[in-house]
Amino acid sequence: MSTRRHFLKLAAAAGLAPAVVSAQSAAGKVVVVGGGFAGATAARTLKALAPKLNVTLVEPNPVYTACPFSNSVLANLREISQQEFRYDGVKRAGVTVAATSATAVDATAKTVTLADGNKLAYDRLVMSPGIDFNWGALPGYDEAAAQRMPHAWKAGAQTMLLRNQLQAMDDGGLVVMSAPANPYRCPPGPYERASLIAYWMKIWKPKSKLLLLDAKDAFSKQRLFQNGWAQLYPGVIEWVPLSKGGKVTSVDPATLTFTTEFATHKAAVANVIPPQKAGTIAGQAGVADRTGWCPVEPVTFESTLRPGIHVLGDAAIMGGMPKSAFAANAQAKVCAAAIVALLAGAKPQDPILINTCYSLLAADYGISVAGVYRPDKGQLTDVPGAGGVSALEAVGGLRGQEALYAASWFRTITAETFG
């Protein structure tokens, strides 16, 4: 009960009070597909706001491996076990966890078919399927190629494969990375990864270099990253933007070769971050459009293609709000409050959402960007004058402090989501 009182106090502070007022009259069945930062948070928040709700989380993996901070595993700053979280806390919150996959959604009958043959009926469905890859969108790159040229964009076995390849590389070897065009999961992620690989190479492979081929001319926190590279890793990281031939047009996994419009690059270690789309179940459910992503209404995150289905996190089109764990967690809380209101016959209130994204350039060097978003003309848009990025010129140990803030954020969000 004390936990619930604490949550309701936080919910009221976050502007969720109207939904809480009507929570006692909310009842019904909510199914949540996908147990990441959005799905697990949505399930827990629904039960906290409306204990009478029957909430089932569908997630086949008993252990969730978090992507935030997984780049630190590549740099030997963390072990993969520190990225792994179980669903015991979700179960203790009163959520039923179905340890299987969702194979089909019938939006008309309002049912979810599971891989074990069972069907779950719902009054409202929350989908948080994360991302899948557009295999074949980059010629030469498919699931088999990922065993030679790992993406490591889903943390776990791929993370360890890339780390092992880096450790086996001869000193003086060239690491080649490719970054896709927008949108994709975690916009600053490729540049944090390049930074932390360079950090590791500076210690263990000081003769090696990293080439980052990019399908874009600009990226999140660009000046901060480039200033940090000049300061920490002069001559180690070379970034090639779209306008200078950075877009990779094909790869050859047999020879670890990247081909661009103007050149070919042979790698000792190759990291391909491929084009992405919403998780496969989103397409089956009819909530993904021709882009491969899921358009949603920005107050409740209800699909604009399938009423009664809400889509959260990396899979959704969120306007100006980026695809990040912080964003997914914030969206989940707002969506849960909106569902409670809808089931109680009340009108959900317009939300204001916050996103903060930390990136590490070294063990003790962090930078961040923050944004505030609200619904406007059918999408989430930046609130003018809110948010911002780390100061370009750091004084007084600011970068070290931000690295500590990043670690604190990760401990907090994982404890809240899974603990």
ROKEDO-838326 format. One line per field, with one value per residue (C-alpha): residue number from 1; x, y, z; residue in three letters. Coordinates in steps of 0.001 Angstrom, whole numbers, plus 500000, padded with zeros to 6 digits. Layout:
N
num	NUM / ... .
east	X / ... .
north	Y / ... .
up	Z / ... .
residu	Ala / ... .
# end
This chain:
419
num	1 / 2 / 3 / 4 / 5 / 6 / 7 / 8 / 9 / 10 / 11 / 12 / 13 / 14 / 15 / 16 / 17 / 18 / 19 / 20 / 21 / 22 / 23 / 24 / 25 / 26 / 27 / 28 / 29 / 30 / 31 / 32 / 33 / 34 / 35 / 36 / 37 / 38 / 39 / 40 / 41 / 42 / 43 / 44 / 45 / 46 / 47 / 48 / 49 / 50 / 51 / 52 / 53 / 54 / 55 / 56 / 57 / 58 / 59 / 60 / 61 / 62 / 63 / 64 / 65 / 66 / 67 / 68 / 69 / 70 / 71 / 72 / 73 / 74 / 75 / 76 / 77 / 78 / 79 / 80 / 81 / 82 / 83 / 84 / 85 / 86 / 87 / 88 / 89 / 90 / 91 / 92 / 93 / 94 / 95 / 96 / 97 / 98 / 99 / 100 / 101 / 102 / 103 / 104 / 105 / 106 / 107 / 108 / 109 / 110 / 111 / 112 / 113 / 114 / 115 / 116 / 117 / 118 / 119 / 120 / 121 / 122 / 123 / 124 / 125 / 126 / 127 / 128 / 129 / 130 / 131 / 132 / 133 / 134 / 135 / 136 / 137 / 138 / 139 / 140 / 141 / 142 / 143 / 144 / 145 / 146 / 147 / 148 / 149 / 150 / 151 / 152 / 153 / 154 / 155 / 156 / 157 / 158 / 159 / 160 / 161 / 162 / 163 / 164 / 165 / 166 / 167 / 168 / 169 / 170 / 171 / 172 / 173 / 174 / 175 / 176 / 177 / 178 / 179 / 180 / 181 / 182 / 183 / 184 / 185 / 186 / 187 / 188 / 189 / 190 / 191 / 192 / 193 / 194 / 195 / 196 / 197 / 198 / 199 / 200 / 201 / 202 / 203 / 204 / 205 / 206 / 207 / 208 / 209 / 210 / 211 / 212 / 213 / 214 / 215 / 216 / 217 / 218 / 219 / 220 / 221 / 222 / 223 / 224 / 225 / 226 / 227 / 228 / 229 / 230 / 231 / 232 / 233 / 234 / 235 / 236 / 237 / 238 / 239 / 240 / 241 / 242 / 243 / 244 / 245 / 246 / 247 / 248 / 249 / 250 / 251 / 252 / 253 / 254 / 255 / 256 / 257 / 258 / 259 / 260 / 261 / 262 / 263 / 264 / 265 / 266 / 267 / 268 / 269 / 270 / 271 / 272 / 273 / 274 / 275 / 276 / 277 / 278 / 279 / 280 / 281 / 282 / 283 / 284 / 285 / 286 / 287 / 288 / 289 / 290 / 291 / 292 / 293 / 294 / 295 / 296 / 297 / 298 / 299 / 300 / 301 / 302 / 303 / 304 / 305 / 306 / 307 / 308 / 309 / 310 / 311 / 312 / 313 / 314 / 315 / 316 / 317 / 318 / 319 / 320 / 321 / 322 / 323 / 324 / 325 / 326 / 327 / 328 / 329 / 330 / 331 / 332 / 333 / 334 / 335 / 336 / 337 / 338 / 339 / 340 / 341 / 342 / 343 / 344 / 345 / 346 / 347 / 348 / 349 / 350 / 351 / 352 / 353 / 354 / 355 / 356 / 357 / 358 / 359 / 360 / 361 / 362 / 363 / 364 / 365 / 366 / 367 / 368 / 369 / 370 / 371 / 372 / 373 / 374 / 375 / 376 / 377 / 378 / 379 / 380 / 381 / 382 / 383 / 384 / 385 / 386 / 387 / 388 / 389 / 390 / 391 / 392 / 393 / 394 / 395 / 396 / 397 / 398 / 399 / 400 / 401 / 402 / 403 / 404 / 405 / 406 / 407 / 408 / 409 / 410 / 411 / 412 / 413 / 414 / 415 / 416 / 417 / 418 / 419 .
east	500000 / 502842 / 504280 / 500943 / 500635 / 504142 / 503297 / 500059 / 501925 / 504402 / 501593 / 499825 / 503056 / 503428 / 499959 / 498227 / 495828 / 492573 / 493130 / 493901 / 490643 / 488665 / 490878 / 488608 / 485851 / 488197 / 487989 / 488548 / 491337 / 494482 / 497080 / 500587 / 502786 / 506507 / 508363 / 510907 / 511075 / 507697 / 505802 / 506923 / 506389 / 502916 / 501892 / 503126 / 501611 / 498215 / 498112 / 499312 / 496661 / 493801 / 494347 / 491070 / 492379 / 493384 / 496788 / 498776 / 502275 / 503221 / 506998 / 508804 / 512193 / 512629 / 515518 / 515465 / 518841 / 518874 / 520303 / 521138 / 524689 / 525317 / 527969 / 529879 / 530048 / 532025 / 534538 / 534880 / 533356 / 530447 / 529612 / 526610 / 525139 / 524763 / 522416 / 520102 / 516822 / 514077 / 510346 / 510007 / 509194 / 506546 / 504912 / 505030 / 503164 / 500193 / 500812 / 500328 / 503355 / 502717 / 506139 / 505455 / 505244 / 502285 / 501817 / 498654 / 496312 / 492655 / 491648 / 488005 / 487607 / 489979 / 492137 / 495848 / 496936 / 499961 / 502650 / 501506 / 498085 / 496175 / 494203 / 493899 / 490861 / 491343 / 489454 / 492582 / 495828 / 499227 / 501910 / 505567 / 507276 / 510513 / 512404 / 513230 / 515622 / 514851 / 516900 / 517870 / 517414 / 521208 / 522425 / 524565 / 523309 / 520935 / 520621 / 523475 / 525714 / 525120 / 527244 / 530231 / 529315 / 527347 / 524817 / 524689 / 521597 / 519645 / 521719 / 522816 / 524540 / 525309 / 526916 / 529217 / 530008 / 531150 / 533141 / 534900 / 535760 / 537244 / 539340 / 540615 / 541578 / 545282 / 546578 / 546508 / 543297 / 540565 / 537095 / 534433 / 530939 / 527917 / 525094 / 521670 / 519431 / 516748 / 514633 / 516200 / 516483 / 518602 / 519721 / 523036 / 523815 / 526215 / 528319 / 528480 / 529528 / 532287 / 533469 / 533607 / 535296 / 537891 / 538217 / 538901 / 541309 / 543260 / 544067 / 544351 / 544825 / 546528 / 547527 / 543954 / 541513 / 537752 / 535929 / 532279 / 530336 / 527093 / 523934 / 523292 / 524949 / 523984 / 523340 / 522238 / 524697 / 527053 / 529196 / 529555 / 530655 / 533071 / 534604 / 535045 / 536636 / 539112 / 539990 / 540073 / 540801 / 542616 / 543209 / 541430 / 537811 / 537039 / 533402 / 532305 / 528901 / 526399 / 527575 / 531137 / 530245 / 529382 / 526265 / 526968 / 525379 / 526360 / 528459 / 530334 / 530393 / 532890 / 535565 / 534244 / 534024 / 531813 / 531008 / 529922 / 529246 / 532907 / 534995 / 535339 / 536586 / 537864 / 537517 / 539277 / 536061 / 532793 / 529756 / 526678 / 523731 / 521032 / 517816 / 515024 / 511253 / 508720 / 508758 / 507215 / 504020 / 503147 / 502817 / 500669 / 498422 / 497908 / 499320 / 502403 / 502092 / 504133 / 507144 / 507331 / 506603 / 503374 / 501476 / 499744 / 497544 / 499723 / 497444 / 496710 / 499177 / 496252 / 496981 / 495560 / 495122 / 493557 / 491294 / 491710 / 495417 / 498050 / 501645 / 504614 / 508354 / 510712 / 508006 / 505865 / 506012 / 506212 / 506821 / 509671 / 510179 / 513126 / 513281 / 514910 / 514404 / 513594 / 510977 / 509472 / 509192 / 507522 / 505100 / 504129 / 503082 / 500999 / 499421 / 498541 / 496846 / 494947 / 493748 / 492547 / 490602 / 489110 / 488007 / 486377 / 484543 / 486668 / 488572 / 492377 / 494205 / 496812 / 500256 / 503580 / 506453 / 510149 / 513068 / 516680 / 519407 / 522894 / 525873 / 529328 / 532469 / 534707 / 534294 / 534311 / 533031 / 529281 / 527059 / 523291 / 520326 / 516879 / 513578 / 510012 / 507119 / 503378 / 500606 / 500172 / 498397 / 498273 / 501818 / 504246 / 506243 / 509073 / 508062 / 509926 / 512584 / 512507 / 515220 / 518729 / 522124 / 525221 / 527397 / 529857 / 532663 / 532764 / 534193 / 534514 / 534351 / 530996 / 531688 / 532542 / 529403 / 527272 / 528825 / 527755 / 524271 / 524016 / 524845 / 522359 / 519653 / 520211 / 519998 / 516804 / 514952 / 515803 / 514798 / 511517 / 510780 / 511925 / 512778 .
north	500000 / 502392 / 501704 / 502524 / 505764 / 506744 / 506010 / 507977 / 510912 / 510786 / 510360 / 513437 / 515403 / 514280 / 515473 / 512085 / 512969 / 513048 / 509443 / 508426 / 509956 / 507690 / 504653 / 502874 / 502674 / 501310 / 497575 / 495210 / 493357 / 494932 / 492906 / 494311 / 492807 / 493279 / 493551 / 496292 / 499705 / 500705 / 497443 / 496524 / 500098 / 500254 / 496973 / 498038 / 501500 / 500115 / 497907 / 500726 / 503134 / 500622 / 497482 / 495958 / 495759 / 492356 / 493071 / 490460 / 491080 / 488859 / 488412 / 485229 / 486021 / 485362 / 487850 / 491300 / 492551 / 496347 / 498286 / 501470 / 501107 / 498047 / 500039 / 500070 / 496277 / 496652 / 498818 / 496348 / 498923 / 496590 / 492909 / 491732 / 490332 / 493920 / 494532 / 491640 / 492009 / 489551 / 490113 / 489234 / 492837 / 493015 / 489876 / 491226 / 494283 / 492045 / 491670 / 488234 / 487426 / 485098 / 483668 / 483180 / 485152 / 486905 / 485461 / 487234 / 490071 / 490199 / 493819 / 493079 / 490217 / 491922 / 488858 / 488096 / 484637 / 483234 / 480838 / 478291 / 478129 / 480189 / 483330 / 486403 / 488653 / 492342 / 495572 / 497551 / 496289 / 497894 / 496956 / 497597 / 495286 / 497234 / 497085 / 494543 / 494924 / 495484 / 492492 / 492963 / 496731 / 496943 / 494628 / 491831 / 492162 / 489566 / 487474 / 485203 / 488196 / 489466 / 486600 / 488016 / 491694 / 492022 / 494795 / 494564 / 496796 / 494264 / 493760 / 490285 / 487672 / 490215 / 492533 / 489750 / 488732 / 492259 / 492549 / 489245 / 490333 / 493577 / 491735 / 489294 / 492074 / 492691 / 496015 / 498321 / 496825 / 499023 / 498989 / 500055 / 501033 / 501994 / 504169 / 504186 / 507022 / 508179 / 506896 / 504179 / 503161 / 505528 / 508349 / 509078 / 505387 / 504877 / 507851 / 506720 / 503299 / 504792 / 506788 / 503838 / 501558 / 504306 / 504530 / 500800 / 500873 / 503734 / 501394 / 497991 / 498575 / 501992 / 501562 / 500868 / 503314 / 503541 / 504599 / 505608 / 505626 / 507556 / 507811 / 511257 / 514660 / 515514 / 513601 / 514086 / 515997 / 516279 / 519192 / 517661 / 514328 / 515861 / 518137 / 515114 / 513081 / 515862 / 516091 / 512401 / 510527 / 512778 / 510925 / 507783 / 508317 / 509336 / 510232 / 510223 / 511900 / 511315 / 514319 / 512980 / 509441 / 507978 / 506089 / 502359 / 500854 / 497214 / 494963 / 491717 / 489642 / 487150 / 489841 / 492318 / 494954 / 498051 / 499669 / 503311 / 505487 / 506463 / 503817 / 500396 / 499837 / 496530 / 496085 / 494002 / 494292 / 495300 / 496699 / 497223 / 499077 / 498217 / 500024 / 499288 / 499025 / 498221 / 494699 / 492096 / 491612 / 495275 / 494599 / 491540 / 493514 / 496199 / 499043 / 499647 / 501771 / 501652 / 503171 / 500122 / 502224 / 502749 / 506069 / 506958 / 509677 / 511738 / 511950 / 508251 / 506683 / 504832 / 503577 / 505742 / 502543 / 500173 / 501589 / 500003 / 499281 / 501551 / 501499 / 502648 / 503015 / 502438 / 500962 / 504114 / 507320 / 509950 / 513151 / 515057 / 512610 / 510284 / 506516 / 506041 / 504106 / 507305 / 508231 / 504731 / 504818 / 508252 / 507273 / 504127 / 506084 / 508535 / 505731 / 503752 / 506781 / 507377 / 503759 / 503895 / 507060 / 505560 / 502384 / 504521 / 506594 / 509692 / 511869 / 511550 / 514799 / 516191 / 515103 / 516846 / 514408 / 514694 / 512833 / 512858 / 510946 / 510464 / 509350 / 508296 / 509162 / 507596 / 506049 / 509505 / 511648 / 512079 / 514378 / 514714 / 516128 / 516812 / 517685 / 518492 / 517471 / 518036 / 517165 / 519615 / 519045 / 515289 / 514646 / 515251 / 518430 / 520122 / 522762 / 525916 / 527048 / 523817 / 521185 / 521629 / 519946 / 519867 / 522956 / 522852 / 524102 / 521995 / 523375 / 522074 / 518376 / 518646 / 515711 / 513453 / 514529 / 513735 / 510275 / 509733 / 511093 / 508624 / 505688 / 506915 / 507272 / 503703 / 502309 / 504278 / 503398 / 499701 / 499488 / 501260 / 499100 / 495673 / 495872 .
up	500000 / 500802 / 497338 / 495771 / 497777 / 496678 / 493037 / 493177 / 494665 / 491796 / 489292 / 490617 / 490405 / 486801 / 485917 / 486016 / 488831 / 486761 / 485687 / 489257 / 490479 / 488165 / 488650 / 491100 / 488502 / 485823 / 485227 / 482361 / 480594 / 479195 / 477329 / 476893 / 474160 / 474707 / 478001 / 477380 / 479004 / 477534 / 477932 / 481435 / 482638 / 481091 / 482737 / 486178 / 485896 / 484885 / 487980 / 490221 / 488951 / 488726 / 490816 / 489589 / 486035 / 484718 / 483151 / 481225 / 479895 / 476951 / 476801 / 475679 / 477187 / 480918 / 480954 / 479356 / 478118 / 478140 / 475211 / 477163 / 478505 / 476311 / 474424 / 477706 / 477492 / 474253 / 476093 / 478992 / 481339 / 482148 / 481916 / 479959 / 483183 / 484408 / 481476 / 482336 / 484223 / 485152 / 485533 / 489225 / 490120 / 487412 / 488786 / 492340 / 491090 / 490261 / 486530 / 484950 / 482809 / 479861 / 479017 / 475314 / 472082 / 470510 / 467032 / 465868 / 466799 / 465787 / 466231 / 465415 / 467875 / 470323 / 470876 / 470930 / 469809 / 471616 / 470427 / 473023 / 471354 / 473886 / 473108 / 475309 / 475082 / 475755 / 476182 / 475367 / 473845 / 474369 / 471881 / 472589 / 470090 / 469775 / 466498 / 463847 / 460953 / 457291 / 456201 / 452589 / 452594 / 452603 / 449809 / 451215 / 454779 / 456214 / 459362 / 458311 / 457593 / 461127 / 462403 / 460532 / 460694 / 463939 / 464428 / 468249 / 468046 / 470082 / 473187 / 474202 / 472049 / 469331 / 471878 / 473021 / 469439 / 468600 / 471828 / 471143 / 467602 / 468905 / 471459 / 468836 / 466404 / 465823 / 467044 / 464031 / 462670 / 461228 / 462774 / 460271 / 461387 / 459309 / 460650 / 458940 / 457874 / 460298 / 461950 / 464075 / 467724 / 469854 / 467522 / 469320 / 469850 / 466907 / 467988 / 471602 / 470314 / 468155 / 471169 / 473549 / 471027 / 470570 / 474362 / 474529 / 471577 / 473137 / 476040 / 474362 / 470607 / 470375 / 466711 / 465583 / 464069 / 463543 / 460373 / 460789 / 457509 / 457885 / 455770 / 457331 / 457287 / 460872 / 464081 / 467683 / 469900 / 466932 / 468108 / 471562 / 470109 / 467647 / 470265 / 472507 / 469719 / 468997 / 472664 / 473586 / 470357 / 467856 / 464613 / 465814 / 464673 / 461108 / 460434 / 456782 / 456280 / 453489 / 451452 / 451399 / 450380 / 453755 / 452706 / 452487 / 449364 / 449952 / 452164 / 451648 / 454834 / 453390 / 453035 / 455661 / 452938 / 452853 / 449504 / 449239 / 446198 / 445952 / 447682 / 449281 / 452818 / 454167 / 457910 / 460505 / 462550 / 460885 / 462717 / 460557 / 462078 / 459530 / 458559 / 461012 / 461382 / 464073 / 465479 / 463161 / 465177 / 464524 / 460820 / 461429 / 463760 / 461118 / 463209 / 461014 / 457878 / 454672 / 456428 / 458673 / 461764 / 463729 / 463572 / 466832 / 468281 / 470672 / 473732 / 474336 / 471852 / 470295 / 466795 / 464030 / 461990 / 464568 / 467320 / 470722 / 470194 / 471710 / 470455 / 472542 / 472406 / 469504 / 467235 / 467180 / 465172 / 467909 / 465948 / 467520 / 470401 / 469730 / 470129 / 473523 / 476755 / 478654 / 476043 / 476112 / 479900 / 479847 / 477081 / 478982 / 482060 / 480055 / 478023 / 481145 / 482685 / 479443 / 479291 / 482894 / 482072 / 478913 / 480673 / 483358 / 480752 / 481335 / 478884 / 479010 / 479539 / 477174 / 478355 / 478579 / 478153 / 478877 / 477346 / 478459 / 476681 / 478095 / 476039 / 477206 / 475279 / 477940 / 481383 / 482974 / 480096 / 479606 / 477559 / 477379 / 475515 / 476952 / 475340 / 476366 / 474126 / 473915 / 471443 / 468593 / 465285 / 465685 / 466783 / 469619 / 469082 / 470948 / 473458 / 472337 / 474782 / 476795 / 476905 / 475560 / 475425 / 477586 / 477528 / 474648 / 476856 / 480013 / 483247 / 486780 / 486009 / 484226 / 481874 / 484801 / 486625 / 483591 / 483402 / 487004 / 486228 / 483350 / 485612 / 488204 / 485552 / 484370 / 487900 / 488533 / 485332 / 485500 / 489164 / 488419 / 485378 / 486527 / 490235 .
residu	Met / Ser / Thr / Arg / Arg / His / Phe / Leu / Lys / Leu / Ala / Ala / Ala / Ala / Gly / Leu / Ala / Pro / Ala / Val / Val / Ser / Ala / Gln / Ser / Ala / Ala / Gly / Lys / Val / Val / Val / Val / Gly / Gly / Gly / Phe / Ala / Gly / Ala / Thr / Ala / Ala / Arg / Thr / Leu / Lys / Ala / Leu / Ala / Pro / Lys / Leu / Asn / Val / Thr / Leu / Val / Glu / Pro / Asn / Pro / Val / Tyr / Thr / Ala / Cys / Pro / Phe / Ser / Asn / Ser / Val / Leu / Ala / Asn / Leu / Arg / Glu / Ile / Ser / Gln / Gln / Glu / Phe / Arg / Tyr / Asp / Gly / Val / Lys / Arg / Ala / Gly / Val / Thr / Val / Ala / Ala / Thr / Ser / Ala / Thr / Ala / Val / Asp / Ala / Thr / Ala / Lys / Thr / Val / Thr / Leu / Ala / Asp / Gly / Asn / Lys / Leu / Ala / Tyr / Asp / Arg / Leu / Val / Met / Ser / Pro / Gly / Ile / Asp / Phe / Asn / Trp / Gly / Ala / Leu / Pro / Gly / Tyr / Asp / Glu / Ala / Ala / Ala / Gln / Arg / Met / Pro / His / Ala / Trp / Lys / Ala / Gly / Ala / Gln / Thr / Met / Leu / Leu / Arg / Asn / Gln / Leu / Gln / Ala / Met / Asp / Asp / Gly / Gly / Leu / Val / Val / Met / Ser / Ala / Pro / Ala / Asn / Pro / Tyr / Arg / Cys / Pro / Pro / Gly / Pro / Tyr / Glu / Arg / Ala / Ser / Leu / Ile / Ala / Tyr / Trp / Met / Lys / Ile / Trp / Lys / Pro / Lys / Ser / Lys / Leu / Leu / Leu / Leu / Asp / Ala / Lys / Asp / Ala / Phe / Ser / Lys / Gln / Arg / Leu / Phe / Gln / Asn / Gly / Trp / Ala / Gln / Leu / Tyr / Pro / Gly / Val / Ile / Glu / Trp / Val / Pro / Leu / Ser / Lys / Gly / Gly / Lys / Val / Thr / Ser / Val / Asp / Pro / Ala / Thr / Leu / Thr / Phe / Thr / Thr / Glu / Phe / Ala / Thr / His / Lys / Ala / Ala / Val / Ala / Asn / Val / Ile / Pro / Pro / Gln / Lys / Ala / Gly / Thr / Ile / Ala / Gly / Gln / Ala / Gly / Val / Ala / Asp / Arg / Thr / Gly / Trp / Cys / Pro / Val / Glu / Pro / Val / Thr / Phe / Glu / Ser / Thr / Leu / Arg / Pro / Gly / Ile / His / Val / Leu / Gly / Asp / Ala / Ala / Ile / Met / Gly / Gly / Met / Pro / Lys / Ser / Ala / Phe / Ala / Ala / Asn / Ala / Gln / Ala / Lys / Val / Cys / Ala / Ala / Ala / Ile / Val / Ala / Leu / Leu / Ala / Gly / Ala / Lys / Pro / Gln / Asp / Pro / Ile / Leu / Ile / Asn / Thr / Cys / Tyr / Ser / Leu / Leu / Ala / Ala / Asp / Tyr / Gly / Ile / Ser / Val / Ala / Gly / Val / Tyr / Arg / Pro / Asp / Lys / Gly / Gln / Leu / Thr / Asp / Val / Pro / Gly / Ala / Gly / Gly / Val / Ser / Ala / Leu / Glu / Ala / Val / Gly / Gly / Leu / Arg / Gly / Gln / Glu / Ala / Leu / Tyr / Ala / Ala / Ser / Trp / Phe / Arg / Thr / Ile / Thr / Ala / Glu / Thr / Phe / Gly .
# end
